[in-house]
Amino acid sequence: MSFTVGMHYCGKTLVDYSLFDKVDTCGMETMQVSEDPNCSLVIDDCCKDENIIVEGQDNLKVSFDNLNFQQQVFLVAYTYSFFNLYEEYLEHLVPFRYYEPPLLVRDIHVLDETFLI
C-alpha cells in the first residue's frame, strides 16, 4: 500500500493537508504583482506545497502452491468446520423421541393425597 500526504504551508503555518485530493491553497497565488514600473510593491512568495510519499511493496505474491501436508490438513479441516457451523437442521430434533416413560406401579399423588394446584 502506498499513499501521499499533501500539505500547503503559508509561511510557517499549515493551511491545509489532504490524503486523497488536491490541497486547498490560501489564495496568495492569485495575487498578481502590479505591472506598473512606478509601483514598488513586491510580494514575496511565502507559500509552499510539500508532499510526503510513502512507497509500498510491489513484489508481494501470495502463492498457495507450496503448502506442506500439515497446512493442507489444517486448511481442509478449518473450511469443513466453518461451513458446517452455519448449517441449518432440516428436521426438528427431539432428543427423547425413542425413550418410553417409566411404568407406573402406584400413583403416589393419589395415595398420599397431595396434589399441586
VENQUI-V590387 format. One record per pair of residues at least 12 apart in sequence whose C-alpha atoms are under 7 Angstrom apart, sorted by the first residue. I is the first residue (numbers start at 0). J is the second residue. If there is no record, write none. Layout:
BEGIN
i->I j->J
i->I j->J
END
This chain:
BEGIN
i->0 j->55
i->0 j->56
i->1 j->53
i->1 j->54
i->1 j->55
i->2 j->52
i->2 j->53
i->2 j->54
i->3 j->18
i->3 j->50
i->3 j->51
i->3 j->52
i->3 j->53
i->4 j->17
i->4 j->18
i->4 j->50
i->4 j->51
i->4 j->52
i->5 j->17
i->5 j->18
i->5 j->22
i->5 j->49
i->5 j->50
i->5 j->51
i->6 j->22
i->6 j->48
i->6 j->49
i->6 j->50
i->7 j->22
i->7 j->24
i->7 j->47
i->7 j->48
i->7 j->49
i->8 j->46
i->8 j->47
i->8 j->48
i->9 j->45
i->9 j->46
i->9 j->47
i->10 j->45
i->10 j->46
END
